[in-house]
Amino acid sequence: MKNLNNKVAAITGAGSGIGRMLAVRLAAEHCHLALSDIDEAGLLETKAMVGGKVKVSTHLVDVANQDEVKRFAEEAAMYHGGIDMIINNAGVSLGAFLETVALEDFKWLMNINFWGVVYGTMAFLPYLRKRPQGHVVNISSINGIIPNPNNGPYCAAKFAVKGYTETLYQELKDTSIRVSCVHPGGIKTNIARNARVTQTFFDLPKDKAAEIYDKEVFITTAEDAARIIITGIKKNRRRIMVGRDAKFLDLMTRLFPKTMVYLSAVVSKRMAKKYAGAN
């Protein structure tokens, strides 16, 4: 099992949610941290939660901006004397239908959820190569394995992250760099509350749509998600499934691919209809 003691991990989207809890748990493993987020207040809160156990640097970064990500890598490597691991975690959500989604919204999500992963990987790989063993950890989703309607841009980005990361694994297999693709199921974070919502089933308001996720979908805490991810990292797992829902849906999609795509749509619409009827 990989020892994270005295290693250096860079994390995007560390100002809240999974990214924040990854920072806290990695610090408990005595892993030094380079933390980035677009939310400076959230970033400083995470740093305070980590405390003084390890060396921590904070970096204000928009992962959709390649120059900012490159600067993050340069500054983090200079501050810490090197980087052993990059966790490309930053992500956003968008409630919209593919026929009517505004292209600027679609591009906004793809620039963060997909291109942010590409920028982070490419910026940090040269530094990872200088270490005895580097590690690239990219956060996809169960929605990178099975889609659901009204979530098309997010699904497209997470499928792209999966394809990108698994190809990266193939290309780096005989090097000192390990690659992991993470597929969380429903995680109790604020991603739904902070989502851009332009249209939903039955024209549900944003807060009601978020309530569906809070009550019906989000079943795993960010703390548990971080624990599972770090265990997977330590074991050099190529695929890390997070949550019993992710494991179940992954298995069922492999066994019944056509049926599961159909059922995902049916279940999504029924949940929305139930909450629309509660108005």
Helices and strands as residue ranges (DSSP letters): E 8-11, H 17-28, E 32-37, H 40-50, E 56-60, H 66-80, E 85-88, E 94-95, H 103-113, H 115-128, E 134-139, G 142-144, H 152-172, E 177-184, E 187-188, E 196-197, G 201-203, H 206-212, I 213-217, E 220-221, H 222-234, E 239-242, H 244-255, H 257-277
